[in-house]
Amino acid sequence: MLWNKETAKKIYEILKKEYKIEIEDYVSLWAYVTYKDPFKVLIATILSQSSTDKAALKSFKRLNEKIGIEPENLAKASIDDIREAIKESGLQNQKAIAIKEIAKRLRDINLKELLEKDLKNAREKLMELPKIGYKTADVVLATFNKNILPVDTHIERVSKRLGIVRKEAKYEEIRKALEEIFPQETWHDIHLLFIAHGRKICKAKNPLCNSCKLFEYCEYPKTQIRV
């Protein structure tokens, strides 16, 4: 399959028709729509790491209820209290430690102003914080209208199976490949639609290829040994 902008457009149109985006299915988007607060979006995104968005959303609401998702509140809270509030999202010990440290650092930093900096600078500053890598930083930046297409595990899997990138491709290679073939105005949708497709059809184990609307464009079925 030769991947170009015309093929990418067809893929986008198919996925756009196939999936309805519900904000509750994406905890970072939900936090943005609900609060428009970059700190809350950042915490929501951290909670979503190695977790389902459903579990992360429950943890977010519980953390907000029990402690309050503000830098001052979380900086003062005990690790145990944070950990107990977010336990449903998994990796609660690591996340609790990171959340408390991030809250301490951001008490005196205007995160909204940071996000208004140029993309490269804002990205670098976010990634200086604990437990924030490319994906977490990019989700926050994209949510606040920076021109970047975040890549999570679903997006990576779908991109590799479709043959958009090579199997060995790492985060930055995947992101740049997607940004090259999809128009910038579709990046937000592509991020959400690829996740939806990865959750429903292009699963890590036992993908539902026979039900896939992208079957004719996909390289993955050709790699499977048929008996």
NORWOHU-V212365 format. One record per pair of residues at least 4 apart in sequence whose ideal C-beta (glycine too) atoms are under 6 Angstrom apart, sorted by the first residue. I is the first residue (numbers start at 1). J is the second residue. Records with the same first field share a line. If there is no record, write none. Layout:
I: J / J
This chain:
1: 163 / 217
3: 7 / 164 / 181
5: 181
8: 181 / 182
12: 16 / 186
14: 213
15: 193
18: 213
19: 193 / 196
21: 192
23: 29 / 30 / 33
24: 30
25: 53
26: 53
27: 44 / 48 / 53 / 56 / 57
28: 41 / 44 / 45 / 139 / 143
30: 34
31: 35 / 40 / 41 / 44
32: 41 / 143
35: 40
38: 111 / 112 / 115
39: 111
40: 69
41: 140 / 143
42: 140
43: 69
44: 60
45: 136 / 139 / 140
46: 95 / 131
47: 56 / 59 / 60 / 89
48: 53 / 56
50: 90 / 91
51: 55 / 56 / 89 / 90
55: 88 / 89
56: 89
58: 88
59: 86 / 88 / 89
62: 66 / 85
63: 67 / 69 / 85 / 86
64: 69
66: 85
67: 73 / 77
68: 73
71: 75 / 103 / 106 / 107
74: 99 / 103
75: 103 / 104 / 107
77: 81 / 82
79: 83 / 96 / 100
82: 96 / 99
83: 92 / 93 / 96
86: 92 / 95
87: 92
91: 95
92: 96
95: 99
98: 130 / 131
101: 130
102: 106 / 129 / 130
106: 111
114: 122 / 125
115: 122 / 144
117: 121 / 122
119: 146
123: 137
126: 132 / 137
127: 132 / 137
132: 136 / 137
134: 138 / 171
135: 150 / 152
138: 142 / 148 / 150
139: 150
141: 146 / 148
142: 148 / 150
147: 184
149: 175 / 178 / 179 / 187 / 191
150: 191
151: 155 / 156 / 171 / 174 / 175
154: 195 / 198
155: 159 / 194
156: 174
157: 198
158: 194 / 197 / 198 / 202
159: 164 / 165 / 174
160: 165 / 167
161: 220
162: 218
163: 219
164: 177
165: 169 / 174 / 177
169: 173 / 174
178: 182
182: 186 / 190
186: 190
189: 193
190: 194
197: 201 / 202
198: 202
201: 208 / 212
202: 207
203: 207
209: 221
214: 218
